[in-house]
Amino acid sequence: MPVPLYQAKAEFFRMLGHPVRIRVLELLQDGPMPVRELLAAIEIEPSSLSQQLAVLRRSGIVTATREGATVVYELAGGDVAELMRAARRILTVMLAGRQDLLAELHDTGVGAAP
């Protein structure tokens, strides 16, 4: 029996649900990067980065090529970069809404100490 689309989407978003994976995808939006540059930008243990890159590679969201002794990662397609930009736009709107609410609470004195 095939997996329902909503379940496949949920699994996809679970795969994205790690801060290091998101940071890798953000960095790769600017183009391919060798592992050493990813390590310098993210500042985590090499083994931890390797684990997260393996998850992204298995999912097919990034690809890896070897150039001599260097492994270079890149996004598997432009849709991934668009997804990251869309997430930034959504988050910006969500956070702006919260700022409006905080300002309104401050202006009306709601929640102020008696």
All heavy atoms as an XYZ file, in Angstrom:
866
protein
N       0.843     -1.174      0.000
C       0.000      0.000      0.000
C       0.896      1.248      0.000
O       1.804      1.369      0.827
C      -0.892     -0.011      1.245
C      -1.914      1.076      1.268
S      -3.184      0.663      2.486
C      -3.359      2.217      3.252
N       0.652      2.194     -0.916
C       1.498      3.389     -0.991
C       1.302      4.306      0.216
O       0.257      4.312      0.858
C       1.035      4.076     -2.278
C      -0.319      3.536     -2.574
C      -0.373      2.161     -1.950
N       2.347      5.069      0.502
C       2.307      6.036      1.601
C       1.479      7.238      1.147
O       1.682      7.757      0.052
C       3.738      6.490      1.962
C       3.716      7.612      2.988
C       4.563      5.317      2.461
N       0.512      7.698      1.966
C      -0.257      8.884      1.595
C       0.657     10.099      1.458
O       1.671     10.216      2.150
C      -1.235      9.077      2.762
C      -1.237      7.788      3.505
C       0.081      7.132      3.241
N       0.286     11.002      0.568
C       1.092     12.189      0.310
C       1.333     13.000      1.581
O       2.449     13.465      1.827
C       0.424     13.062     -0.763
C       1.186     14.314     -1.160
C       2.588     13.979     -1.660
C       0.415     15.079     -2.228
N       0.307     13.151      2.421
C       0.481     13.938      3.642
C       1.515     13.304      4.557
O       2.262     13.988      5.245
C      -0.843     14.165      4.374
C      -1.522     12.904      4.870
C      -1.203     12.363      6.108
C      -2.491     12.273      4.098
C      -1.818     11.209      6.561
C      -3.107     11.122      4.544
C      -2.773     10.583      5.773
O      -3.381      9.446      6.222
N       1.592     11.970      4.576
C       2.580     11.291      5.406
C       3.977     11.482      4.821
O       4.946     11.724      5.563
C       2.253      9.805      5.521
C       3.174      9.072      6.478
C       2.759      7.622      6.683
O       1.647      7.221      6.341
N       3.658      6.838      7.241
N       4.106     11.402      3.506
C       5.398     11.628      2.864
C       5.881     13.052      3.123
O       7.065     13.282      3.384
C       5.297     11.361      1.365
N       4.968     14.018      3.092
C       5.333     15.411      3.383
C       5.796     15.554      4.831
O       6.774     16.243      5.115
C       4.153     16.347      3.130
C       3.867     16.587      1.665
C       2.669     17.520      1.524
C       2.295     17.755      0.092
N       1.116     18.637     -0.032
N       5.095     14.907      5.740
C       5.471     14.971      7.154
C       6.872     14.390      7.359
O       7.692     14.957      8.090
C       4.446     14.242      8.016
N       7.174     13.288      6.696
C       8.501     12.687      6.804
C       9.564     13.607      6.219
O      10.662     13.739      6.764
C       8.507     11.322      6.115
C       7.709     10.283      6.877
C       7.514      8.986      6.108
O       8.183      8.778      5.070
O       6.674      8.179      6.551
N       9.227     14.291      5.125
C      10.146     15.245      4.515
C      10.465     16.375      5.492
O      11.630     16.723      5.710
C       9.531     15.805      3.230
C      10.319     16.917      2.614
C      11.484     16.662      1.913
C       9.891     18.233      2.734
C      12.219     17.693      1.343
C      10.612     19.266      2.164
C      11.780     19.002      1.468
N       9.430     16.949      6.110
C       9.662     18.037      7.045
C      10.374     17.567      8.317
O      11.159     18.312      8.902
C       8.363     18.783      7.366
C       7.956     19.702      6.250
C       6.881     19.391      5.444
C       8.665     20.868      5.996
C       6.511     20.236      4.406
C       8.311     21.719      4.961
C       7.230     21.402      4.161
N      10.150     16.327      8.735
C      10.901     15.775      9.871
C      12.385     15.691      9.525
O      13.248     15.984     10.352
C      10.377     14.391     10.258
C       9.340     14.427     11.355
C       9.097     13.055     11.961
N       8.590     12.073     11.013
C       7.310     11.955     10.662
N       6.405     12.762     11.180
N       6.926     11.047      9.798
N      12.670     15.296      8.283
C      14.060     15.215      7.839
C      14.719     16.595      7.916
O      15.883     16.724      8.256
C      14.107     14.663      6.406
C      15.499     14.549      5.812
S      16.109     16.041      4.998
C      14.879     16.327      3.764
N      13.963     17.640      7.644
C      14.501     19.004      7.710
C      14.599     19.516      9.146
O      15.226     20.540      9.389
C      13.614     19.963      6.911
C      13.598     19.790      5.413
C      12.610     20.758      4.786
C      14.979     19.955      4.822
N      13.993     18.811     10.082
C      13.834     19.299     11.449
C      15.060     19.227     12.330
O      14.972     18.789     13.474
N      16.179     19.672     11.839
C      17.391     19.734     12.659
C      18.127     21.026     12.313
O      18.326     21.327     11.133
C      18.280     18.523     12.391
C      19.376     18.368     13.375
N      20.510     19.151     13.365
C      19.522     17.508     14.424
C      21.300     18.787     14.352
N      20.719     17.798     15.009
N      18.541     21.802     13.309
C      19.176     23.095     13.034
C      20.415     23.012     12.143
O      20.630     23.881     11.300
C      19.548     23.628     14.422
C      18.736     22.848     15.383
C      18.392     21.544     14.737
N      21.230     21.975     12.306
C      22.431     21.858     11.476
C      22.044     21.609     10.019
O      22.638     22.187      9.105
C      23.372     20.750     12.007
C      24.502     20.475     11.022
C      23.924     21.142     13.365
N      21.044     20.783      9.786
C      20.612     20.525      8.403
C      20.089     21.800      7.757
O      20.395     22.091      6.597
C      19.534     19.442      8.382
C      20.075     18.090      8.762
C      18.989     17.027      8.698
N      19.253     16.082      9.768
C      18.343     15.444     10.448
N      17.069     15.593     10.192
N      18.682     14.608     11.410
N      19.315     22.563      8.506
C      18.798     23.827      7.971
C      19.957     24.769      7.652
O      19.989     25.401      6.591
C      17.809     24.491      8.958
C      16.554     23.627      9.123
C      17.453     25.908      8.514
C      15.737     23.446      7.872
N      20.924     24.863      8.546
C      22.072     25.754      8.321
C      22.862     25.325      7.094
O      23.284     26.158      6.293
C      22.965     25.790      9.566
C      24.094     26.771      9.451
C      23.562     28.208      9.383
N      24.672     29.121      9.231
C      24.726     30.087      8.319
N      23.723     30.300      7.512
N      25.784     30.863      8.234
N      23.065     24.021      6.914
C      23.753     23.512      5.722
C      23.004     23.946      4.471
O      23.605     24.452      3.519
C      23.904     21.976      5.774
C      24.307     21.418      4.415
C      24.914     21.563      6.838
N      21.688     23.767      4.466
C      20.897     24.136      3.294
C      20.972     25.643      3.028
O      21.053     26.073      1.872
C      19.447     23.683      3.465
C      19.251     22.169      3.556
C      17.783     21.841      3.807
C      19.772     21.455      2.322
N      20.966     26.437      4.095
C      21.105     27.891      3.923
C      22.446     28.229      3.276
O      22.510     29.037      2.351
C      20.997     28.608      5.272
C      19.617     28.625      5.854
C      19.585     29.233      7.255
O      20.630     29.347      7.923
O      18.468     29.581      7.674
N      23.508     27.613      3.763
C      24.836     27.882      3.224
C      24.968     27.449      1.773
O      25.605     28.127      0.970
C      25.904     27.200      4.087
C      26.091     27.775      5.486
C      26.932     26.843      6.346
C      26.710     29.171      5.408
N      24.358     26.324      1.435
C      24.473     25.798      0.076
C      23.630     26.565     -0.936
O      23.778     26.360     -2.141
C      24.125     24.310      0.051
C      25.088     23.405      0.819
C      24.621     21.950      0.736
C      26.518     23.551      0.323
N      22.764     27.460     -0.472
C      21.987     28.287     -1.406
C      22.901     29.149     -2.270
O      22.548     29.494     -3.393
C      21.029     29.206     -0.642
C      19.858     28.497     -0.034
C      18.955     29.480      0.664
O      18.047     30.016      0.047
N      19.210     29.733      1.932
N      24.069     29.492     -1.749
C      25.009     30.343     -2.482
C      25.888     29.561     -3.444
O      26.699     30.149     -4.143
C      25.889     31.121     -1.505
C      25.074     32.093     -0.656
O      24.047     32.603     -1.149
O      25.469     32.323      0.501
N      25.743     28.248     -3.454
C      26.525     27.418     -4.362
C      27.232     26.300     -3.623
O      27.191     26.226     -2.390
N      27.890     25.421     -4.372
C      28.589     24.279     -3.770
C      29.645     24.727     -2.766
O      30.255     25.785     -2.916
C      29.246     23.592     -4.965
C      28.479     24.058     -6.156
C      28.005     25.445     -5.833
N      29.824     23.904     -1.721
C      30.827     24.198     -0.685
C      31.535     22.920     -0.273
O      30.882     21.888     -0.085
C      30.172     24.788      0.569
C      29.697     26.201      0.443
S      29.026     26.825      2.021
C      30.548     27.280      2.852
N      32.851     23.020     -0.080
C      33.567     21.867      0.467
C      33.246     21.694      1.958
O      32.872     22.657      2.637
C      35.048     22.224      0.276
C      35.104     23.662     -0.069
C      33.735     24.111     -0.456
N      33.401     20.495      2.427
C      33.089     20.174      3.823
C      33.860     21.084      4.775
O      33.303     21.559      5.765
C      33.378     18.690      4.128
C      33.249     18.394      5.608
C      32.440     17.801      3.336
N      35.116     21.371      4.485
C      35.915     22.206      5.406
C      35.298     23.591      5.573
O      35.331     24.156      6.663
C      37.373     22.279      4.957
C      37.623     23.099      3.729
C      39.107     23.146      3.345
N      39.312     23.882      2.134
C      39.015     23.458      0.907
N      38.476     22.265      0.748
N      39.246     24.212     -0.144
N      34.698     24.143      4.519
C      34.048     25.453      4.630
C      32.745     25.351      5.416
O      32.409     26.254      6.182
C      33.798     26.053      3.248
C      35.061     26.516      2.556
C      34.791     27.146      1.200
O      33.676     27.679      0.983
O      35.704     27.089      0.354
N      32.022     24.257      5.218
C      30.808     24.045      6.014
C      31.163     23.941      7.495
O      30.500     24.532      8.343
C      30.068     22.786      5.553
C      29.410     22.857      4.180
C      28.938     21.469      3.738
C      28.245     23.831      4.197
N      32.223     23.203      7.792
C      32.671     23.063      9.188
C      33.042     24.410      9.792
O      32.675     24.707     10.933
C      33.884     22.135      9.268
C      33.600     20.663      9.427
C      34.879     19.851      9.271
C      32.941     20.374     10.756
N      33.740     25.238      9.041
C      34.149     26.551      9.544
C      32.941     27.445      9.791
O      32.896     28.205     10.761
C      35.103     27.213      8.554
N      31.938     27.342      8.926
C      30.753     28.197      9.046
C      29.822     27.745     10.165
O      29.188     28.571     10.821
C      29.991     28.232      7.727
N      29.746     26.445     10.396
C      28.779     25.916     11.363
C      29.413     25.690     12.736
O      28.737     25.751     13.758
C      28.119     24.627     10.833
C      27.409     24.927      9.517
C      27.147     24.047     11.844
C      26.849     23.725      8.819
N      30.698     25.423     12.774
C      31.434     25.237     14.027
C      30.851     24.140     14.913
O      30.432     24.383     16.046
C      31.542     26.559     14.795
C      32.273     27.642     14.031
C      32.357     28.959     14.773
O      31.809     29.069     15.896
O      32.986     29.882     14.243
N      30.798     22.933     14.365
C      30.428     21.750     15.143
C      31.501     20.691     14.912
O      32.382     20.867     14.069
C      29.030     21.202     14.763
C      28.985     20.739     13.306
C      27.952     22.210     15.051
C      27.732     19.975     12.954
N      31.405     19.625     15.646
C      32.353     18.525     15.480
C      32.207     17.923     14.081
O      31.080     17.785     13.573
C      32.094     17.436     16.524
C      32.406     17.864     17.939
C      33.881     18.156     18.136
O      34.726     17.400     17.616
O      34.184     19.158     18.811
N      33.317     17.547     13.457
C      33.245     16.942     12.117
C      32.323     15.731     12.052
O      31.592     15.556     11.083
C      34.701     16.555     11.821
C      35.512     17.502     12.643
C      34.696     17.741     13.898
N      32.327     14.907     13.100
C      31.473     13.711     13.079
C      29.992     14.092     13.081
O      29.175     13.442     12.416
C      31.791     12.789     14.254
O      31.571     13.465     15.478
N      29.630     15.151     13.812
C      28.236     15.597     13.842
C      27.810     16.136     12.474
O      26.716     15.837     11.994
C      28.039     16.683     14.895
O      28.268     16.172     16.169
N      28.682     16.930     11.856
C      28.364     17.445     10.525
C      28.229     16.299      9.535
O      27.303     16.276      8.723
C      29.426     18.438     10.056
C      29.181     19.017      8.657
C      27.852     19.772      8.601
C      30.335     19.912      8.246
N      29.126     15.340      9.631
C      29.083     14.185      8.733
C      27.754     13.437      8.848
O      27.163     13.049      7.839
C      30.250     13.244      9.051
O      30.204     12.120      8.221
N      27.268     13.262     10.079
C      25.979     12.581     10.284
C      24.838     13.361      9.620
O      23.974     12.773      8.966
C      25.686     12.431     11.771
C      26.534     11.411     12.465
C      26.275     11.400     13.966
O      25.780     12.359     14.544
N      26.635     10.292     14.611
N      24.837     14.671      9.800
C      23.745     15.479      9.242
C      23.819     15.541      7.721
O      22.791     15.520      7.046
C      23.758     16.879      9.864
C      23.608     16.893     11.366
C      22.448     16.060     11.873
O      21.388     16.004     11.270
N      22.640     15.401     13.010
N      25.027     15.609      7.190
C      25.188     15.592      5.728
C      24.722     14.257      5.148
O      24.110     14.219      4.078
C      26.645     15.860      5.343
C      27.123     17.296      5.549
C      28.637     17.374      5.394
C      26.423     18.245      4.592
N      24.975     13.178      5.870
C      24.535     11.857      5.413
C      23.009     11.788      5.328
O      22.457     11.226      4.382
C      25.074     10.766      6.335
N      22.323     12.366      6.309
C      20.852     12.393      6.281
C      20.370     13.165      5.052
O      19.482     12.715      4.325
C      20.285     13.023      7.578
C      18.784     13.263      7.458
C      20.593     12.134      8.772
N      20.965     14.331      4.809
C      20.564     15.144      3.654
C      20.882     14.436      2.340
O      20.102     14.502      1.384
C      21.264     16.509      3.701
C      20.846     17.429      4.853
C      21.756     18.638      4.926
C      19.396     17.850      4.703
N      22.014     13.756      2.296
C      22.411     13.033      1.081
C      21.467     11.857      0.815
O      21.015     11.653     -0.315
C      23.856     12.559      1.236
C      24.571     12.312     -0.055
C      26.053     12.005      0.125
N      26.315     11.005      1.140
C      26.942     11.233      2.291
N      27.375     12.430      2.597
N      27.142     10.258      3.150
N      21.157     11.075      1.863
C      20.241      9.930      1.697
C      18.860     10.372      1.235
O      18.198      9.676      0.480
C      20.112      9.149      3.008
C      21.241      8.188      3.264
C      20.924      7.229      4.394
N      20.533      7.869      5.642
C      21.363      8.254      6.600
N      22.660      8.075      6.470
N      20.912      8.819      7.699
N      18.432     11.536      1.695
C      17.111     12.030      1.311
C      17.092     12.544     -0.126
O      16.029     12.748     -0.698
C      16.662     13.141      2.259
O      17.398     14.326      1.988
N      18.279     12.796     -0.674
C      18.366     13.292     -2.041
C      18.275     14.801     -2.155
O      18.203     15.346     -3.247
N      18.321     15.493     -1.032
C      18.175     16.947     -1.043
C      19.508     17.648     -1.338
O      19.535     18.783     -1.791
C      17.529     17.430      0.279
C      16.856     18.757      0.082
C      18.504     17.475      1.406
C      15.899     19.114      1.198
N      20.636     16.959     -1.069
C      21.952     17.458     -1.452
C      22.696     16.344     -2.179
O      22.363     15.166     -2.045
C      22.807     17.942     -0.243
C      22.134     19.071      0.509
C      23.168     16.801      0.673
N      23.700     16.758     -2.946
C      24.572     15.792     -3.608
C      26.004     16.091     -3.187
O      26.328     17.213     -2.797
C      24.449     15.868     -5.141
O      24.810     17.187     -5.570
C      23.041     15.528     -5.594
N      26.837     15.076     -3.273
C      28.241     15.220     -2.911
C      29.101     14.723     -4.067
O      28.797     13.706     -4.688
C      28.552     14.415     -1.656
N      30.159     15.482     -4.348
C      31.138     15.056     -5.343
C      32.522     15.167     -4.715
O      32.764     16.020     -3.866
C      31.067     15.930     -6.613
O      31.212     17.302     -6.251
C      29.758     15.734     -7.351
N      33.394     14.288     -5.154
C      34.762     14.291     -4.636
C      35.655     14.979     -5.661
O      35.629     14.663     -6.837
C      35.238     12.865     -4.385
C      36.601     12.806     -3.715
C      36.939     11.406     -3.259
N      36.130     10.962     -2.145
C      36.340     11.272     -0.869
N      37.344     12.063     -0.551
N      35.582     10.794      0.083
N      36.420     15.938     -5.162
C      37.414     16.636     -5.977
C      38.767     16.421     -5.319
O      39.151     17.163     -4.421
C      37.070     18.127     -6.085
C      35.751     18.401     -6.788
C      35.364     19.871     -6.801
O      36.162     20.712     -6.330
O      34.266     20.163     -7.280
N      39.437     15.360     -5.719
C      40.682     14.974     -5.048
C      40.358     14.464     -3.669
O      39.550     13.552     -3.508
N      40.953     15.090     -2.655
C      40.699     14.693     -1.267
C      39.542     15.475     -0.655
O      39.178     15.255      0.490
C      41.962     14.903     -0.438
N      38.949     16.380     -1.426
C      37.897     17.259     -0.923
C      36.529     16.777     -1.375
O      36.344     16.432     -2.539
C      38.117     18.700     -1.435
O      39.419     19.132     -1.034
C      37.075     19.644     -0.906
N      35.575     16.769     -0.440
C      34.190     16.453     -0.779
C      33.423     17.773     -0.817
O      33.486     18.562      0.129
C      33.546     15.481      0.235
C      32.095     15.206     -0.129
C      34.332     14.181      0.280
N      32.731     17.996     -1.927
C      31.975     19.233     -2.126
C      30.493     18.888     -2.164
O      30.078     17.968     -2.878
C      32.401     19.926     -3.444
C      31.569     21.168     -3.689
C      33.883     20.269     -3.404
N      29.706     19.632     -1.389
C      28.260     19.429     -1.339
C      27.555     20.550     -2.076
O      28.032     21.688     -2.109
C      27.775     19.389      0.116
C      28.033     18.065      0.767
C      29.265     17.796      1.355
C      27.073     17.071      0.758
C      29.517     16.573      1.937
C      27.324     15.839      1.336
C      28.540     15.594      1.917
O      28.784     14.376      2.483
N      26.395     20.205     -2.653
C      25.550     21.209     -3.281
C      24.101     20.774     -3.209
O      23.803     19.594     -3.012
C      25.965     21.489     -4.719
C      25.766     20.347     -5.682
C      26.245     20.706     -7.078
O      25.822     21.766     -7.603
O      27.037     19.941     -7.638
N      23.202     21.755     -3.335
C      21.773     21.447     -3.336
C      21.451     20.618     -4.566
O      22.009     20.843     -5.639
C      20.947     22.732     -3.342
C      21.102     23.642     -2.132
C      20.255     24.897     -2.307
C      20.719     22.916     -0.854
N      20.535     19.683     -4.409
C      20.171     18.811     -5.517
C      19.345     19.541     -6.570
O      19.275     19.095     -7.708
C      19.420     17.590     -5.002
N      18.723     20.644     -6.202
C      17.924     21.395     -7.164
C      17.547     22.753     -6.627
O      17.668     23.026     -5.431
N      17.089     23.603     -7.520
C      16.707     24.959     -7.148
C      15.495     25.029     -6.248
O      15.297     26.029     -5.547
N      14.676     23.988     -6.258
C      13.483     23.999     -5.409
C      13.844     24.054     -3.932
O      13.111     24.629     -3.126
C      12.616     22.769     -5.664
C      11.912     22.821     -7.008
O      11.815     23.917     -7.597
O      11.445     21.766     -7.470
N      14.974     23.477     -3.563
C      15.399     23.488     -2.161
C      15.702     24.921     -1.735
O      15.282     25.366     -0.661
C      16.623     22.571     -1.943
C      17.098     22.649     -0.504
C      16.290     21.140     -2.330
N      16.410     25.655     -2.580
C      16.716     27.057     -2.267
C      15.426     27.862     -2.165
O      15.279     28.713     -1.276
C      17.641     27.646     -3.327
N      14.469     27.592     -3.041
C      13.183     28.305     -2.990
C      12.436     27.967     -1.700
O      11.821     28.840     -1.096
C      12.327     27.968     -4.208
C      10.987     28.662     -4.220
C      11.054     30.181     -4.098
O      11.997     30.801     -4.614
O      10.158     30.763     -3.453
N      12.496     26.711     -1.270
C      11.868     26.314     -0.012
C      12.485     27.084      1.155
O      11.760     27.568      2.029
C      12.013     24.807      0.216
C      11.494     24.281      1.551
C       9.988     24.479      1.672
C      11.863     22.817      1.712
N      13.794     27.235      1.159
C      14.456     27.968      2.236
C      14.063     29.447      2.204
O      13.841     30.050      3.251
C      15.980     27.814      2.133
C      16.469     26.370      2.248
S      15.837     25.489      3.690
C      16.586     26.415      4.989
N      13.948     30.022      1.024
C      13.514     31.425      0.921
C      12.067     31.571      1.385
O      11.723     32.532      2.084
C      13.684     31.936     -0.511
C      15.143     32.202     -0.884
C      15.281     32.903     -2.221
N      14.844     32.099     -3.347
C      15.608     31.233     -4.010
N      16.872     31.062     -3.653
N      15.131     30.543     -5.013
N      11.217     30.611      1.015
C       9.811     30.651      1.444
C       9.714     30.537      2.964
O       8.930     31.246      3.599
C       9.015     29.535      0.775
N      10.518     29.675      3.554
C      10.515     29.524      5.013
C      10.927     30.835      5.685
O      10.328     31.238      6.692
C      11.460     28.395      5.426
N      11.893     31.522      5.111
C      12.334     32.808      5.668
C      11.208     33.835      5.588
O      10.962     34.570      6.542
C      13.566     33.320      4.923
C      14.058     34.663      5.425
C      15.287     35.120      4.683
N      16.473     34.423      5.104
C      17.227     34.785      6.150
N      16.882     35.827      6.862
N      18.296     34.123      6.465
N      10.504     33.866      4.455
C       9.391     34.813      4.309
C       8.289     34.515      5.317
O       7.758     35.423      5.967
C       8.834     34.768      2.882
C       9.736     35.399      1.843
C       9.046     35.543      0.488
N       8.526     34.293     -0.041
C       9.195     33.474     -0.865
N      10.428     33.770     -1.240
N       8.631     32.376     -1.309
N       7.930     33.258      5.464
C       6.876     32.860      6.404
C       7.279     33.219      7.825
O       6.491     33.795      8.581
C       6.579     31.353      6.276
C       5.919     31.067      4.922
C       5.704     30.865      7.428
C       5.892     29.589      4.554
N       8.505     32.904      8.190
C       8.984     33.197      9.538
C       9.019     34.702      9.788
O       8.658     35.161     10.877
C      10.373     32.590      9.736
C      10.945     32.620     11.133
C      10.014     31.956     12.138
C      12.306     31.953     11.159
N       9.410     35.468      8.791
C       9.432     36.928      8.927
C       8.042     37.467      9.222
O       7.855     38.303     10.109
C       9.998     37.577      7.649
O      11.336     37.111      7.459
C       9.992     39.091      7.739
N       7.041     36.974      8.503
C       5.660     37.411      8.727
C       5.195     37.000     10.121
O       4.578     37.787     10.838
C       4.721     36.842      7.642
C       3.264     37.059      8.002
C       5.042     37.467      6.292
N       5.511     35.766     10.513
C       5.096     35.283     11.830
C       5.715     36.129     12.939
O       5.028     36.511     13.885
C       5.490     33.815     12.005
C       4.684     32.862     11.167
S       5.343     31.171     11.189
C       5.359     30.805     12.931
N       6.993     36.419     12.811
C       7.668     37.198     13.846
C       7.202     38.649     13.841
O       7.076     39.264     14.903
C       9.182     37.115     13.676
C       9.777     35.736     13.956
C      11.265     35.729     13.652
C       9.520     35.298     15.379
N       6.909     39.198     12.685
C       6.391     40.564     12.613
C       5.038     40.633     13.307
O       4.744     41.600     14.019
C       6.275     41.014     11.164
N       4.213     39.626     13.137
C       2.923     39.574     13.810
C       3.076     39.553     15.311
O       2.309     40.178     16.038
N       4.069     38.859     15.781
C       4.312     38.810     17.227
C       4.776     40.165     17.734
O       4.419     40.568     18.829
C       5.333     37.732     17.558
C       4.779     36.338     17.367
C       5.778     35.292     17.715
N       5.237     33.976     17.452
C       5.954     32.878     17.474
N       7.241     32.916     17.746
N       5.406     31.714     17.231
N       5.584     40.864     16.976
C       6.045     42.188     17.384
C       4.866     43.155     17.479
O       4.800     43.969     18.391
C       7.095     42.729     16.402
C       8.422     42.010     16.480
C       9.063     42.124     17.851
O       8.989     43.157     18.500
N       9.680     41.056     18.314
N       3.933     43.049     16.509
C       2.741     43.889     16.550
C       1.937     43.616     17.816
O       1.462     44.540     18.478
C       1.855     43.652     15.315
C       2.507     44.145     14.035
O       3.496     44.906     14.126
O       2.030     43.777     12.956
N       1.788     42.341     18.159
C       1.040     41.964     19.348
C       1.733     42.481     20.608
O       1.088     43.026     21.497
C       0.876     40.441     19.420
C       0.140     39.889     20.633
C      -1.281     40.448     20.708
C       0.106     38.376     20.588
N       3.050     42.329     20.669
C       3.787     42.835     21.835
C       3.646     44.350     21.966
O       3.452     44.869     23.064
C       5.267     42.459     21.719
C       5.595     40.986     21.968
C       7.065     40.717     21.677
C       5.258     40.581     23.382
N       3.717     45.046     20.846
C       3.561     46.508     20.878
C       2.166     46.884     21.357
O       1.987     47.805     22.153
C       3.833     47.095     19.494
N       1.152     46.137     20.864
C      -0.229     46.417     21.280
C      -0.400     46.171     22.778
O      -1.019     46.965     23.474
C      -1.194     45.539     20.483
C      -2.643     45.789     20.816
C      -3.591     44.900     20.014
O      -3.209     44.449     18.917
O      -4.690     44.642     20.509
N       0.158     45.080     23.269
C       0.075     44.781     24.700
C       0.759     45.879     25.515
O       0.251     46.315     26.547
C       0.708     43.429     25.015
C      -0.085     42.214     24.558
C       0.762     40.951     24.736
C      -1.386     42.082     25.322
N       1.887     46.333     25.038
C       2.626     47.388     25.739
C       1.831     48.684     25.746
O       1.718     49.358     26.769
C       3.993     47.600     25.077
C       4.832     48.604     25.793
N       4.784     49.941     25.495
C       5.725     48.446     26.798
C       5.614     50.584     26.282
N       6.199     49.707     27.091
N       1.249     49.042     24.595
C       0.515     50.304     24.465
C      -0.757     50.321     25.299
O      -1.140     51.353     25.846
C       0.173     50.581     22.999
C       1.408     50.887     22.170
O       2.465     51.188     22.758
O       1.330     50.796     20.936
N      -1.432     49.176     25.400
C      -2.696     49.136     26.135
C      -2.526     48.839     27.610
O      -3.469     48.913     28.379
C      -3.644     48.071     25.532
O      -3.025     46.788     25.636
C      -3.986     48.389     24.083
N      -1.311     48.482     27.991
C      -1.053     48.187     29.387
C      -1.575     46.823     29.816
O      -1.577     46.497     30.983
N      -2.031     46.000     28.873
C      -2.507     44.661     29.200
C      -1.348     43.851     29.719
O      -0.268     43.849     29.149
C      -3.139     43.984     27.948
C      -3.519     42.551     28.260
C      -4.357     44.773     27.510
N      -1.552     43.186     30.798
C      -0.521     42.337     31.385
C       0.441     43.098     32.286
O       1.370     42.534     32.812
N       0.211     44.377     32.434
C       1.080     45.159     33.314
C       0.794     44.804     34.760
O      -0.320     44.447     35.122
C       0.852     46.660     33.084
N       1.814     44.931     35.564
C       1.641     44.644     37.001
C       0.693     45.656     37.619
O       0.706     46.820     37.267
C       3.004     44.688     37.691
N      -0.162     45.224     38.563
C      -1.121     46.138     39.204
C      -0.415     47.176     40.051
O       0.640     47.089     40.480
C      -1.998     45.242     40.056
C      -1.386     43.884     40.066
C      -0.298     43.873     39.045
